[in-house]
């Protein structure tokens, strides 16, 4: 799972128009790092069958953010872990113009 999540994060760093191009054999498109970490078939199976939500325990009325309900437990765990590892100083600022945004607001 660590390898799978690292590939997901690295896809944002080395962006390509199509996901299958990360495992391409063509030299101009290839990213050898991906093939060394995990095969394309295994990655595809993990993306198809990965499921974080307990469908029996979900209550639409009580959930704080229904749009994130499928990954909420994992998201809470990841945010907690990142907060414990990253200590930001008070003099660091992030300007909204530095962050690329493509899409619609929910």
QUICORZI-V504122 format. One record per pair of residues at least 24 apart in sequence whose ideal C-beta (glycine too) atoms are under 7 Angstrom apart, sorted by the first residue. I is the first residue (numbers start at 1). J is the second residue. If there is no record, write none. Layout:
i={I	I}
j={J	J}
This chain:
i={3	3	4	4	4	7	7	7	7	67}
j={37	38	38	43	46	34	37	38	43	106}
